[in-house]
């Protein structure tokens, strides 16, 4: 089962791993580049997911993870801005 990423309200941190739901919850309202940095750290350091070229987020099984619709357009803007 691949990891899911979801946006949530009132989290104590920017991103939180929930092993019961096999998901990473992301705080709503945090700047997208900060969220992506936190997700990358959780995935590669805490969960031993492989690092992907170009900054793609990968599950520990190697499957590319998609951001929730709420974050996807913002992440594309960040990537284009460089």
C-alpha positions in Angstrom: 0.0 0.0 0.0 1.4 3.4 -1.0 1.6 6.4 1.3 -1.2 9.0 0.8 -0.6 12.7 1.4 -3.6 14.8 2.8 -4.1 18.3 4.0 -5.4 18.8 7.5 -6.3 21.5 10.0 -4.6 22.2 13.3 -1.5 20.0 13.1 1.3 20.4 15.7 3.9 20.3 12.9 4.2 21.1 9.2 3.8 17.5 8.2 3.0 14.4 10.4 3.4 10.7 9.5 0.4 8.7 10.5 1.4 5.0 10.4 -2.2 3.8 11.1 -3.6 5.4 8.0 -0.3 5.0 6.0 -0.5 8.8 5.3 1.3 12.0 5.8 -0.9 14.8 7.0 0.2 18.3 5.9 -0.8 21.5 7.7 -3.1 23.7 5.7 -1.8 27.2 5.0 2.0 26.4 5.1 4.0 27.6 2.1 4.3 24.8 -0.4 8.1 24.8 -0.7 8.3 24.3 3.0 5.7 21.4 2.8 7.7 19.8 0.0 10.9 20.0 2.0 9.2 18.4 5.0 7.6 15.7 2.9 11.0 14.8 1.3 12.6 14.6 4.8 9.9 12.4 6.2 10.0 10.1 3.1 13.7 9.7 2.7 15.0 10.0 6.3 12.2 8.6 8.4 10.7 6.1 6.0 13.8 5.2 3.9 12.0 6.0 0.6 14.4 6.4 -2.4 15.4 9.9 -3.4 14.2 10.8 -6.8 16.0 13.1 -9.3 14.3 16.4 -9.8 12.7 16.4 -6.4 9.8 14.0 -7.0 8.3 12.5 -3.9 8.5 8.7 -3.9 6.8 6.1 -1.6 9.1 3.6 0.1 8.0 1.1 -2.6 9.3 3.5 -5.3 6.0 4.7 -6.7 5.7 8.5 -7.3 3.4 10.2 -4.8 1.0 12.9 -5.9 0.2 15.9 -3.9 -3.4 16.6 -2.9 -5.3 18.8 -5.4 -5.1 21.7 -3.0 -1.3 21.7 -3.2 -0.6 20.5 -6.7 -1.1 23.8 -8.6 0.9 25.7 -6.0 3.7 23.2 -6.2 3.8 23.5 -10.0 4.2 27.3 -9.6 7.1 26.8 -7.1 8.8 24.3 -9.5 8.5 26.7 -12.5 9.9 29.6 -10.4 12.9 27.5 -9.7 
